[in-house]
Amino acid sequence: MALHLRKRCIQTVKVVGSKRKGDYSLVLNQHGECIGFGRILVNLDEAVEGVVVKNISDVGDFLRREKSQT
């Protein structure tokens, strides 16, 4: 599964937790680092291509909030 962030593509991501539609899950990069948290849009066993996790929060959001506080 590939995840596109702005103009770059992260080739390998892993969804941790349930793989059922409607559940919440963590998204990890190829190094096992958490890059986001979201809600699963389709059963991951049935997903072929496209957006499968709707972003709720990600590392960029955290960094933007921290930057605005300084």
N, C-alpha and C positions, 0 to 999 in steps of 0.2 A: 504494500500500500504506500503510495506517495502522498506527501502533504506539501501543498504549495503555500509559502509564506511570502507575500509581496512578489518579488521577481525571482526568488530563488526556490529551489525545490529540495526538500529533505527526502532522500531516497528511501530510507527505511524508518518506519515508525511502528510502534507497537501500542495497541490499545490494551490496557490492564483493567481487569475486572470483568463484569458481566458483558456478554456480547448480544444482549437482547435489546430490542427497540424500546426506547423510553428510559432506560437505565442510565446512570451517570458513570463516567469512566475517566481514567487518567490516560494521557497520550505521552509516550516516551520516545525520545529520539534514538538513533542507532547506538548511543553510548549508555543508554539506560537512564538518562536524565529526564525528569518530568518537564515537558514543555507546554503542557496545557491540561485543562479540565473541561469536559463537555458532556452533552447529552447525546446518546446514540439515536440516530434518525431511522435506521433500518437494521434488521437483524444482520449482524456481521457475517454470519454463515451464508447468507443469501446475497450479500453485496458483491457487485462485480467491479464497479468503478464509480468515481465521483465522490462527493462529500458524504461522509457517513457519520461524522460526529459534529454537532453544532457547538461551536466554541462558547464557553461561559466565561472562562478566564484563562490567561496564558502568561508566560514569562514576560512578554513585552508589556502587558498591562501592569504587572507588578513593578517593573522597572520604571514605567512612566509615572506611576503614583509616587514612588520613592523620589524621583527626580523633582517633582513638583513641590515636595515638602522641604527641600533644601534651599 
